[in-house]
């Protein structure tokens, strides 16, 4: 009998997602391979346009036929998401996979009270009566630390603060106790204090219920403090992946190092000023045959520009993989202490 602990909750295999545009075909996700274990937390980082959001929307199965050309495989809990019928996908949305978007105002219905929106998912996926679902919605709002949850459940999205709206989205995503939670920049529009509370809520709920989490963020500090592993994306590809400590303390790919250098941080006893990444983000319509970061990389050679490096294990660290012809020599990890839990 197979030990289910060793079987990944999610497996993404050679995933490619292309969009047709008036200018040509854009490959937004290019050959991505990822795995997520049960209860594991994975952070996905990278600049805007690197393919992070497209990746998790594809995992969720949000693209309809005609929206995009998709190749590869996404296997969730033993089932192939990309070959599911629309009805099969709707069955797992909310019940087994929850998603939290960046802007809750665009995700919540403007007229329906937030409690009724949470209750709708419970009635659909759990077969609860209207009264049972309404009571459970109040309990869920209390679970995500919304004060006076019964009164708030009767309010509409525009009557709540940004932090409260995001907590409602978390309650909605958690309503049916999913196995996997996908969070796409869930704290970007919130102030620093509210951000911290929302992220602590993720930690608490995922730990309590054993939920797998994929957290998309451009903030390396957030990923360092609230995930177990990290994948760094650039131009639709994963350039480095491993544990938070491996990647953020001892980066190997030069783009990862550049991302870290571009973030303000504290060393042992002084602030390290950020160094902006030179050049411009890549044009996905005109990518060359080599490493996509080569045009911006000060250490690039002809080999970098002519041939694309494979994602391979870092010597002595089989779980740490990077795609770089000229791996960087990482500085003292104490210089990166602020980034990691």
DAFEN-V26859 format. One record per residue. N is the residue number from 0. SS is DSSP state (2 for helix, 1 for strand, 0 for the rest). PSI is psi in radians with two decimals (none if undefined). OMEGA is omega in whole degrees, 0 to 359 (NA if undefined). Layout:
# DAFEN-V26859
n=N ss=SS psi=PSI omega=OMEGA
n=N ss=SS psi=PSI omega=OMEGA
This chain:
# DAFEN-V26859
n=0 ss=0 psi=2.36 omega=184
n=1 ss=0 psi=2.37 omega=176
n=2 ss=0 psi=1.95 omega=186
n=3 ss=2 psi=-0.36 omega=180
n=4 ss=2 psi=-0.55 omega=184
n=5 ss=2 psi=-0.17 omega=180
n=6 ss=0 psi=2.18 omega=182
n=7 ss=0 psi=2.56 omega=172
n=8 ss=0 psi=-0.66 omega=182
n=9 ss=1 psi=2.37 omega=177
n=10 ss=1 psi=2.14 omega=177
n=11 ss=1 psi=2.16 omega=188
n=12 ss=1 psi=2.02 omega=175
n=13 ss=1 psi=0.86 omega=184
n=14 ss=1 psi=2.26 omega=176
n=15 ss=1 psi=2.28 omega=179
n=16 ss=1 psi=2.12 omega=182
n=17 ss=1 psi=2.52 omega=177
n=18 ss=1 psi=2.39 omega=175
n=19 ss=1 psi=2.24 omega=177
n=20 ss=1 psi=2.87 omega=177
n=21 ss=0 psi=-0.48 omega=181
n=22 ss=0 psi=-0.30 omega=182
n=23 ss=1 psi=-3.01 omega=183
n=24 ss=1 psi=2.21 omega=180
n=25 ss=1 psi=2.17 omega=176
n=26 ss=1 psi=1.75 omega=184
n=27 ss=1 psi=-0.56 omega=175
n=28 ss=1 psi=2.21 omega=192
n=29 ss=1 psi=1.54 omega=174
n=30 ss=1 psi=0.74 omega=183
n=31 ss=1 psi=2.35 omega=173
n=32 ss=1 psi=2.21 omega=179
n=33 ss=1 psi=2.69 omega=172
n=34 ss=1 psi=2.58 omega=177
n=35 ss=1 psi=2.21 omega=179
n=36 ss=0 psi=2.92 omega=177
n=37 ss=0 psi=2.21 omega=178
n=38 ss=0 psi=0.08 omega=181
n=39 ss=0 psi=2.67 omega=179
n=40 ss=1 psi=2.12 omega=182
n=41 ss=1 psi=2.25 omega=174
n=42 ss=1 psi=2.41 omega=176
n=43 ss=1 psi=2.11 omega=184
n=44 ss=1 psi=2.83 omega=180
n=45 ss=0 psi=2.88 omega=179
n=46 ss=0 psi=2.93 omega=174
n=47 ss=0 psi=2.41 omega=180
n=48 ss=0 psi=0.11 omega=182
n=49 ss=0 psi=-0.18 omega=178
n=50 ss=0 psi=0.09 omega=184
n=51 ss=2 psi=-0.91 omega=184
n=52 ss=2 psi=-0.68 omega=178
n=53 ss=2 psi=-0.68 omega=180
n=54 ss=2 psi=-0.89 omega=185
n=55 ss=2 psi=-0.46 omega=174
n=56 ss=2 psi=-0.58 omega=176
n=57 ss=2 psi=-0.72 omega=176
n=58 ss=2 psi=-0.71 omega=180
n=59 ss=2 psi=-0.38 omega=182
n=60 ss=0 psi=0.58 omega=185
n=61 ss=0 psi=-0.33 omega=182
n=62 ss=0 psi=2.25 omega=179
n=63 ss=0 psi=2.81 omega=175
n=64 ss=1 psi=2.27 omega=183
n=65 ss=0 psi=-0.41 omega=178
n=66 ss=0 psi=-0.70 omega=185
n=67 ss=1 psi=2.77 omega=171
n=68 ss=1 psi=2.09 omega=186
n=69 ss=1 psi=2.27 omega=175
n=70 ss=1 psi=2.82 omega=180
n=71 ss=1 psi=-2.78 omega=185
n=72 ss=1 psi=2.49 omega=172
n=73 ss=1 psi=1.97 omega=182
n=74 ss=1 psi=2.01 omega=179
n=75 ss=1 psi=2.06 omega=177
n=76 ss=0 psi=0.74 omega=177
n=77 ss=0 psi=0.02 omega=182
n=78 ss=1 psi=2.47 omega=183
n=79 ss=1 psi=1.93 omega=185
n=80 ss=2 psi=-0.69 omega=188
n=81 ss=2 psi=-0.34 omega=179
n=82 ss=2 psi=0.06 omega=178
n=83 ss=0 psi=2.61 omega=172
n=84 ss=0 psi=2.79 omega=176
n=85 ss=2 psi=-0.66 omega=180
n=86 ss=2 psi=-0.71 omega=179
n=87 ss=2 psi=-0.67 omega=178
n=88 ss=2 psi=-0.77 omega=180
n=89 ss=2 psi=-0.51 omega=181
n=90 ss=2 psi=-0.61 omega=182
n=91 ss=2 psi=-0.35 omega=177
n=92 ss=1 psi=2.19 omega=180
n=93 ss=0 psi=-0.75 omega=182
n=94 ss=0 psi=-0.66 omega=182
n=95 ss=0 psi=-0.48 omega=176
n=96 ss=1 psi=2.18 omega=176
n=97 ss=1 psi=2.59 omega=179
n=98 ss=1 psi=2.41 omega=178
n=99 ss=1 psi=2.13 omega=184
n=100 ss=0 psi=2.96 omega=184
n=101 ss=0 psi=-0.74 omega=184
n=102 ss=0 psi=1.77 omega=183
n=103 ss=2 psi=-0.42 omega=180
n=104 ss=2 psi=-0.52 omega=178
n=105 ss=2 psi=-0.17 omega=183
n=106 ss=0 psi=-0.48 omega=180
n=107 ss=0 psi=2.50 omega=177
n=108 ss=0 psi=2.31 omega=186
n=109 ss=0 psi=-0.38 omega=186
n=110 ss=0 psi=-0.70 omega=184
n=111 ss=0 psi=2.30 omega=176
n=112 ss=0 psi=2.56 omega=187
n=113 ss=2 psi=-0.60 omega=178
n=114 ss=2 psi=-0.69 omega=179
n=115 ss=2 psi=-0.57 omega=178
n=116 ss=2 psi=-0.70 omega=176
n=117 ss=2 psi=-0.75 omega=182
n=118 ss=2 psi=-0.58 omega=181
n=119 ss=2 psi=-0.74 omega=179
n=120 ss=2 psi=-0.68 omega=180
n=121 ss=2 psi=-0.68 omega=178
n=122 ss=2 psi=-0.67 omega=182
n=123 ss=2 psi=-0.84 omega=188
n=124 ss=2 psi=-0.39 omega=183
n=125 ss=2 psi=-0.04 omega=176
n=126 ss=0 psi=0.45 omega=180
n=127 ss=0 psi=2.71 omega=172
n=128 ss=0 psi=2.90 omega=180
n=129 ss=2 psi=-0.75 omega=182
n=130 ss=2 psi=-0.77 omega=179
n=131 ss=2 psi=-0.76 omega=181
n=132 ss=2 psi=-0.69 omega=179
n=133 ss=2 psi=-0.71 omega=179
n=134 ss=2 psi=-0.72 omega=179
n=135 ss=2 psi=-0.61 omega=178
n=136 ss=2 psi=-0.72 omega=177
n=137 ss=2 psi=-0.73 omega=178
n=138 ss=2 psi=-0.69 omega=180
n=139 ss=2 psi=-0.68 omega=176
n=140 ss=2 psi=-0.62 omega=175
n=141 ss=2 psi=-0.67 omega=180
n=142 ss=2 psi=-0.63 omega=181
n=143 ss=0 psi=0.34 omega=171
n=144 ss=0 psi=0.64 omega=172
n=145 ss=0 psi=2.12 omega=181
n=146 ss=0 psi=2.55 omega=180
n=147 ss=0 psi=1.00 omega=188
n=148 ss=2 psi=-0.55 omega=182
n=149 ss=2 psi=-0.75 omega=178
n=150 ss=2 psi=-0.75 omega=181
n=151 ss=2 psi=-0.55 omega=181
n=152 ss=2 psi=-0.39 omega=181
n=153 ss=0 psi=-0.05 omega=182
n=154 ss=0 psi=2.81 omega=178
n=155 ss=0 psi=2.89 omega=187
n=156 ss=2 psi=-0.72 omega=184
n=157 ss=2 psi=-0.23 omega=179
n=158 ss=2 psi=-0.06 omega=183
n=159 ss=0 psi=2.71 omega=175
n=160 ss=0 psi=2.92 omega=179
n=161 ss=2 psi=-0.73 omega=179
n=162 ss=2 psi=-0.69 omega=178
n=163 ss=2 psi=-0.72 omega=179
n=164 ss=2 psi=-0.72 omega=180
n=165 ss=2 psi=-0.60 omega=175
n=166 ss=2 psi=-0.64 omega=176
n=167 ss=2 psi=-0.73 omega=179
n=168 ss=2 psi=-0.67 omega=178
n=169 ss=2 psi=-0.76 omega=178
n=170 ss=2 psi=-0.72 omega=180
n=171 ss=2 psi=-0.75 omega=180
n=172 ss=2 psi=-0.53 omega=182
n=173 ss=2 psi=-0.13 omega=191
n=174 ss=0 psi=-0.77 omega=184
n=175 ss=0 psi=0.31 omega=178
n=176 ss=0 psi=1.13 omega=182
n=177 ss=0 psi=2.85 omega=176
n=178 ss=0 psi=-0.43 omega=185
n=179 ss=1 psi=2.37 omega=177
n=180 ss=1 psi=2.20 omega=178
n=181 ss=1 psi=2.14 omega=184
n=182 ss=1 psi=1.99 omega=184
n=183 ss=1 psi=1.74 omega=181
n=184 ss=0 psi=0.98 omega=189
n=185 ss=0 psi=-0.20 omega=184
n=186 ss=0 psi=0.15 omega=187
n=187 ss=0 psi=-0.72 omega=185
n=188 ss=0 psi=0.11 omega=185
n=189 ss=0 psi=2.68 omega=177
n=190 ss=0 psi=2.91 omega=190
n=191 ss=2 psi=-0.73 omega=181
n=192 ss=2 psi=-0.78 omega=180
n=193 ss=2 psi=-0.68 omega=176
n=194 ss=2 psi=-0.87 omega=183
n=195 ss=2 psi=-0.73 omega=181
n=196 ss=2 psi=-0.70 omega=179
n=197 ss=2 psi=-0.75 omega=181
n=198 ss=2 psi=-0.64 omega=175
n=199 ss=2 psi=-0.58 omega=177
n=200 ss=2 psi=-0.74 omega=175
n=201 ss=2 psi=-0.85 omega=181
n=202 ss=2 psi=-0.83 omega=183
n=203 ss=2 psi=-0.85 omega=185
n=204 ss=2 psi=-0.74 omega=180
n=205 ss=2 psi=-0.67 omega=178
n=206 ss=2 psi=-0.70 omega=183
n=207 ss=2 psi=-0.70 omega=186
n=208 ss=2 psi=-0.02 omega=179
n=209 ss=0 psi=0.64 omega=184
n=210 ss=0 psi=2.39 omega=172
n=211 ss=1 psi=2.49 omega=184
n=212 ss=1 psi=2.31 omega=166
n=213 ss=1 psi=2.02 omega=183
n=214 ss=1 psi=1.98 omega=177
n=215 ss=1 psi=2.26 omega=180
n=216 ss=0 psi=2.64 omega=171
n=217 ss=0 psi=-0.06 omega=184
n=218 ss=0 psi=1.89 omega=182
n=219 ss=2 psi=-0.57 omega=179
n=220 ss=2 psi=-0.72 omega=178
n=221 ss=2 psi=-0.83 omega=180
n=222 ss=2 psi=-0.70 omega=181
n=223 ss=2 psi=-0.57 omega=183
n=224 ss=2 psi=-0.32 omega=190
n=225 ss=2 psi=0.18 omega=176
n=226 ss=0 psi=2.92 omega=179
n=227 ss=0 psi=-0.70 omega=181
n=228 ss=1 psi=2.84 omega=182
n=229 ss=1 psi=2.51 omega=172
n=230 ss=1 psi=2.25 omega=181
n=231 ss=1 psi=2.14 omega=182
n=232 ss=1 psi=2.51 omega=175
n=233 ss=1 psi=2.19 omega=178
n=234 ss=0 psi=0.73 omega=175
n=235 ss=0 psi=-0.03 omega=182
n=236 ss=1 psi=2.68 omega=171
n=237 ss=1 psi=2.05 omega=182
n=238 ss=1 psi=-0.38 omega=179
n=239 ss=1 psi=2.49 omega=178
n=240 ss=1 psi=2.59 omega=180
n=241 ss=1 psi=-2.94 omega=177
n=242 ss=1 psi=2.79 omega=179
n=243 ss=2 psi=-0.78 omega=182
n=244 ss=2 psi=-0.72 omega=180
n=245 ss=2 psi=-0.84 omega=188
n=246 ss=2 psi=-0.74 omega=186
n=247 ss=2 psi=-0.38 omega=176
n=248 ss=2 psi=-0.62 omega=182
n=249 ss=0 psi=1.12 omega=182
n=250 ss=0 psi=2.59 omega=182
n=251 ss=0 psi=-0.78 omega=178
n=252 ss=0 psi=2.46 omega=184
n=253 ss=2 psi=-0.52 omega=177
n=254 ss=2 psi=-0.69 omega=177
n=255 ss=2 psi=-0.78 omega=178
n=256 ss=2 psi=-0.69 omega=179
n=257 ss=2 psi=-0.68 omega=177
n=258 ss=2 psi=-0.78 omega=180
n=259 ss=2 psi=-0.71 omega=180
n=260 ss=2 psi=-0.43 omega=181
n=261 ss=0 psi=-0.12 omega=181
n=262 ss=0 psi=2.28 omega=176
n=263 ss=0 psi=2.44 omega=182
n=264 ss=1 psi=2.97 omega=178
n=265 ss=1 psi=2.37 omega=172
n=266 ss=0 psi=-2.63 omega=183
n=267 ss=0 psi=-0.81 omega=186
n=268 ss=0 psi=0.33 omega=181
n=269 ss=0 psi=2.78 omega=177
n=270 ss=1 psi=2.36 omega=177
n=271 ss=1 psi=2.03 omega=183
n=272 ss=0 psi=2.50 omega=181
n=273 ss=0 psi=2.58 omega=175
n=274 ss=0 psi=1.94 omega=182
n=275 ss=0 psi=2.57 omega=175
n=276 ss=0 psi=2.23 omega=181
n=277 ss=0 psi=2.90 omega=176
n=278 ss=0 psi=-2.93 omega=183
n=279 ss=0 psi=2.62 omega=174
n=280 ss=0 psi=2.63 omega=186
n=281 ss=0 psi=2.57 omega=171
n=282 ss=0 psi=1.98 omega=185
n=283 ss=0 psi=-0.18 omega=178
n=284 ss=0 psi=-0.29 omega=186
n=285 ss=0 psi=0.62 omega=180
n=286 ss=0 psi=2.43 omega=179
n=287 ss=0 psi=-3.09 omega=183
n=288 ss=0 psi=-0.29 omega=185
n=289 ss=0 psi=-2.72 omega=177
n=290 ss=0 psi=2.25 omega=184
n=291 ss=0 psi=-0.35 omega=179
n=292 ss=0 psi=-0.16 omega=185
n=293 ss=2 psi=-0.75 omega=181
n=294 ss=2 psi=-0.34 omega=182
n=295 ss=2 psi=-0.09 omega=187
n=296 ss=0 psi=2.11 omega=180
n=297 ss=0 psi=-0.31 omega=180
n=298 ss=0 psi=0.17 omega=185
n=299 ss=0 psi=2.51 omega=176
n=300 ss=0 psi=3.12 omega=178
n=301 ss=2 psi=-0.65 omega=179
n=302 ss=2 psi=-0.71 omega=180
n=303 ss=2 psi=-0.67 omega=183
n=304 ss=2 psi=-0.35 omega=187
n=305 ss=2 psi=-0.43 omega=184
n=306 ss=0 psi=2.40 omega=182
n=307 ss=0 psi=2.21 omega=179
n=308 ss=0 psi=2.56 omega=177
n=309 ss=0 psi=2.75 omega=175
n=310 ss=0 psi=1.85 omega=186
n=311 ss=1 psi=2.82 omega=181
n=312 ss=1 psi=2.42 omega=173
n=313 ss=1 psi=2.34 omega=182
n=314 ss=0 psi=2.22 omega=179
n=315 ss=0 psi=-0.01 omega=181
n=316 ss=1 psi=1.38 omega=186
n=317 ss=1 psi=-0.44 omega=180
n=318 ss=1 psi=-0.10 omega=181
n=319 ss=1 psi=2.04 omega=183
n=320 ss=1 psi=2.55 omega=181
n=321 ss=1 psi=2.69 omega=178
n=322 ss=0 psi=1.66 omega=182
n=323 ss=0 psi=2.24 omega=178
n=324 ss=0 psi=-0.50 omega=183
n=325 ss=0 psi=1.34 omega=183
n=326 ss=0 psi=2.53 omega=181
n=327 ss=0 psi=2.70 omega=171
n=328 ss=0 psi=1.95 omega=185
n=329 ss=0 psi=2.52 omega=175
n=330 ss=0 psi=3.10 omega=176
n=331 ss=0 psi=2.19 omega=181
n=332 ss=2 psi=-0.33 omega=177
n=333 ss=2 psi=-0.45 omega=178
n=334 ss=2 psi=-0.23 omega=184
n=335 ss=2 psi=0.24 omega=188
n=336 ss=2 psi=-0.62 omega=185
n=337 ss=2 psi=-0.40 omega=186
n=338 ss=2 psi=-0.47 omega=191
n=339 ss=0 psi=2.51 omega=179
n=340 ss=0 psi=none omega=NA
